[in-house]
Amino acid sequence: MQKPTNEGIGIGIEYSFLKMLTPCRMKWPEPAFDIASHTLPGLNCGMKAAQLVEIRRPVQISDIPEPEPREDEAVIQLNAAALNRRDYWITQGMYPGITLPCVLGSDGCGVVSATGNAVSKDWIGREVIINPGINWGQSDIHQSDEFRILGMPDDGTLAERVAVPAGLICRKPAHLSAEEAAALPLAGVTAYRALFTQGQFRPGQKVLISGIGGGVATLALQFAVAAGGEVYVSSSSSEKTGKAIAMGATGGFLYTGDHWQKKAPAMDLIIDGAGGPGYNQLLSLISPGGTIVNYGATAGPPSQVDFFKLFWKQARLIGSTMGSPMDFSAMMEFVEKHQIRPVVDRVYPLDQAGEAIERMGRAPQFGKTVVKIRP
Ligand SMILES: NC(=O)c1ccc[n+]([C@@H]2O[C@H](COP(=O)([O-])OP(=O)(O)OC[C@H]3O[C@@H](n4cnc5c(N)ncnc54)[C@H](OP(=O)(O)O)[C@@H]3O)[C@@H](O)[C@H]2O)c1
């Protein structure tokens, strides 16, 4: 039976099945609740959740059965959840393998309320966040074929409670509020892997983060600034570039302007989640021998890639998806070390989750959209 340990912060998620039951090894505060039983009292009468029932319809608040933990799982009573663009893509039918009905939401912060038989009951009452990457697998280089992301097909965090493999829960960093902690996992691990593991960022490098209003982008900005980069951003909004500069960026550019890339210095590294028709501007902007890491395609796939620039500049184009358990643990350590607080743009109550997802599609946000579940 696995127990939360007291060995200090470390890389605790390892690769055998049994070790997947070992959550991050971090110091634990005293539990917030009495842990005399395996389940917190009064939790067996059904719960509220934001369910997607039909594509291109808002999520609806439904009463659904309580999740029962399988033997290697923990149930988290959620205090806050956060949205990712994935939630919006799924509501629009623009995501592979959609199965409905489903509770959306990949990110969450809450308190362990029940555990399966193979998981220590010492977890009960602990405040945790969830790594949403299920079944990453053995390799650090890429995820396994069984990899999936919490929040479709598995019921996700836009609910009062969620059951997850216990190996994916991690102590909530003490310096974060529940809303900030919920905003961290998916965007944080994606930004961390894109910047450090795939991008091999080094202090002093010039790095461009595109589409700075995005949740992944704002965390990439915070990580790159904390790690000593000369950071530039692009956006559709001068208000957002201004906010990025206030957070430590050296300069900002409007990607909606003509030839904006001519005003920017050559970049050693570009972290891009947009793709789209402007992609060749990134190839103009990259230094010889530089690297472009792509983690998304909000603006769609580029219809043409300037191959001449690509090979003449000896540039590297690298894909990146979320992150391995090692990336997740390293991201958590980095966030604690630099006391990074994710930018929370707006907080909605659970019964307005549909509105929150719809707003995300229009991208007015700077940072993360959070759904508060318990006061
Ligand atoms: N591979 C993975 O593991 C992974 C993980 C997370 C996200 N993603 C993908 O990465 C993308 C961003 O995710 P997110 O959750 O951070 O989304 P988000 O918070 O909704 O941010 C989207 C941002 O995209 C920017 N954008 C839109 N069109 C752009 C363009 N033509 N050029 C540059 N930027 C543009 C906008 O920035 P401005 O407002 O500043 O204009 C917008 O704020 C999505 O496509 C998502 O599906 C992939």
PDBQT file of the ligand as one rigid body, heavy atoms in Angstrom, charges set to zero:
ROOT
HETATM    1  N1  LIG A 401       0.187  19.546 -27.399  1.00  0.00    +0.000 N 
HETATM    2  C1  LIG A 401      -0.260  19.739 -26.175  1.00  0.00    +0.000 C 
HETATM    3  O1  LIG A 401       0.007  18.995 -25.249  1.00  0.00    +0.000 OA
HETATM    4  C2  LIG A 401      -1.093  20.944 -25.891  1.00  0.00    +0.000 A 
HETATM    5  C3  LIG A 401      -1.309  21.323 -24.574  1.00  0.00    +0.000 A 
HETATM    6  C4  LIG A 401      -2.023  22.481 -24.328  1.00  0.00    +0.000 A 
HETATM    7  C5  LIG A 401      -2.540  23.203 -25.379  1.00  0.00    +0.000 A 
HETATM    8  N2  LIG A 401      -2.352  22.757 -26.649  1.00  0.00    +0.000 N 
HETATM    9  C6  LIG A 401      -2.856  23.547 -27.780  1.00  0.00    +0.000 C 
HETATM   10  O2  LIG A 401      -2.137  24.771 -27.752  1.00  0.00    +0.000 OA
HETATM   11  C7  LIG A 401      -2.979  25.844 -28.115  1.00  0.00    +0.000 C 
HETATM   12  C8  LIG A 401      -3.045  26.863 -26.985  1.00  0.00    +0.000 C 
HETATM   13  O3  LIG A 401      -3.670  26.249 -25.880  1.00  0.00    +0.000 OA
HETATM   14  P1  LIG A 401      -4.135  27.101 -24.604  1.00  0.00    +0.000 P 
HETATM   15  O4  LIG A 401      -4.908  26.202 -23.726  1.00  0.00    +0.000 OA
HETATM   16  O5  LIG A 401      -2.982  27.847 -24.071  1.00  0.00    +0.000 OA
HETATM   17  O6  LIG A 401      -5.160  28.081 -25.342  1.00  0.00    +0.000 OA
HETATM   18  P2  LIG A 401      -5.821  29.459 -24.991  1.00  0.00    +0.000 P 
HETATM   19  O7  LIG A 401      -5.561  29.768 -23.546  1.00  0.00    +0.000 OA
HETATM   20  O8  LIG A 401      -7.202  29.397 -25.487  1.00  0.00    +0.000 OA
HETATM   21  O9  LIG A 401      -4.995  30.503 -25.879  1.00  0.00    +0.000 OA
HETATM   22  C9  LIG A 401      -5.177  30.660 -27.195  1.00  0.00    +0.000 C 
HETATM   23  C10 LIG A 401      -4.309  31.834 -27.650  1.00  0.00    +0.000 C 
HETATM   24  O10 LIG A 401      -3.924  31.579 -28.973  1.00  0.00    +0.000 OA
HETATM   25  C11 LIG A 401      -3.448  32.775 -29.496  1.00  0.00    +0.000 C 
HETATM   26  N3  LIG A 401      -3.611  32.816 -30.945  1.00  0.00    +0.000 N 
HETATM   27  C12 LIG A 401      -4.739  32.664 -31.659  1.00  0.00    +0.000 A 
HETATM   28  N4  LIG A 401      -4.462  32.820 -32.977  1.00  0.00    +0.000 NA
HETATM   29  C13 LIG A 401      -3.130  33.075 -33.060  1.00  0.00    +0.000 A 
HETATM   30  C14 LIG A 401      -2.243  33.323 -34.147  1.00  0.00    +0.000 A 
HETATM   31  N5  LIG A 401      -2.645  33.364 -35.401  1.00  0.00    +0.000 N 
HETATM   32  N6  LIG A 401      -0.923  33.505 -33.854  1.00  0.00    +0.000 NA
HETATM   33  C15 LIG A 401      -0.478  33.486 -32.569  1.00  0.00    +0.000 A 
HETATM   34  N7  LIG A 401      -1.293  33.254 -31.513  1.00  0.00    +0.000 NA
HETATM   35  C16 LIG A 401      -2.588  33.047 -31.770  1.00  0.00    +0.000 A 
HETATM   36  C17 LIG A 401      -4.242  33.903 -28.818  1.00  0.00    +0.000 C 
HETATM   37  O11 LIG A 401      -3.275  34.794 -28.265  1.00  0.00    +0.000 OA
HETATM   38  P3  LIG A 401      -3.529  36.365 -28.126  1.00  0.00    +0.000 P 
HETATM   39  O12 LIG A 401      -4.779  36.471 -27.319  1.00  0.00    +0.000 OA
HETATM   40  O13 LIG A 401      -2.327  36.855 -27.404  1.00  0.00    +0.000 OA
HETATM   41  O14 LIG A 401      -3.663  36.925 -29.497  1.00  0.00    +0.000 OA
HETATM   42  C18 LIG A 401      -5.032  33.151 -27.737  1.00  0.00    +0.000 C 
HETATM   43  O15 LIG A 401      -5.071  33.853 -26.525  1.00  0.00    +0.000 OA
HETATM   44  C19 LIG A 401      -4.331  25.219 -28.458  1.00  0.00    +0.000 C 
HETATM   45  O16 LIG A 401      -4.379  24.994 -29.842  1.00  0.00    +0.000 OA
HETATM   46  C20 LIG A 401      -4.316  23.915 -27.690  1.00  0.00    +0.000 C 
HETATM   47  O17 LIG A 401      -5.163  22.962 -28.250  1.00  0.00    +0.000 OA
HETATM   48  C21 LIG A 401      -1.647  21.667 -26.920  1.00  0.00    +0.000 A 
ENDROOT
TORSDOF 0
